[in-house]
Amino acid sequence: MGLDTPVLDTPASPPIWRWIFGFLAVGAAWGLTTPFMRKAAISRDAKPQVHRPFIEDPRTPWLKRKFWGITYAVLDLLKSPAYAIPLLLNVTGSVWFFLLIGQAELSLTVPITNSLAFLFTVLGEWWADGKVITRDTWIGMVFVLGGISLCVIAKT
């Protein structure tokens, strides 16, 4: 290379704490929000439904009744802040995930984020529903963390 030829610098890899934070953020966004969305959906089903005569009318075609029934069920859920806020956080986690897989190794990103989502779901159920985390669940969570560690060690 000549003296006037520019040298292309390869971008430096982000520090390890940024990867850890990214994986934890995605796992938390996916895992912690799921029990809260489930709880909101169950409480919505327990409430009296809005009366919509054209959906209940047997003369209305079956496909039209099903379409509007599903549409109104989704809209009713999205109007509930107890459901909409966790859903928004969950979708935000998906955006973070796609940013991660654009830079991190795919064979590490997918198992780590999905495993962390499982761990955070267990914690979310404890937080949202007061579920007791049994000894067997704790042991399973330790095995999941061990599996994540093995995946990381194998790639380094």
C-alpha positions, 0 to 999 in steps of 0.5 A: 500500500502506498502512503496515500492509500487510506486504511480501512479500520474495522469497527471495534467490538462493543464491550462485553457489558453492552452484550450482557445488557442487551441480552438481559434487556431482551430477556426481561422485555419478553419474559417479564411482560408475558405474565402481565399480559396473561393476567390482563387477558384473563381479567378482561375475559372475566368482565361482562362483554360489550353487547354487539347485536350484529355479531350475535345475530344468527342471520349474520354470515359466520365468517363476518361474525368471526372476523368482527368478534376477533377484531373487537376482542383485539381492540378491547385488549389494546384499549386496556392499559394493563395489556397494552403497556406490557405488549408495547414493552414486549414488542420493544424487546423484539426490536432490541432483539433484531438489533442484537442479531444484526451484530451478535453471533446468531447461534449465541443470541437466540438461545441466550435471549430465549433462555433469559426470557424463560427465567424472567417469565418465572420471575414475572409470574412470581411478581404478577401472580404471586406464584411460588418458585419451587425448588425444582424450578430453581434447579431448572433455572440453574441448569438453564444458566449453566447451559447459557454459560456452556454456549458462551464458553464453547464460542470463545 
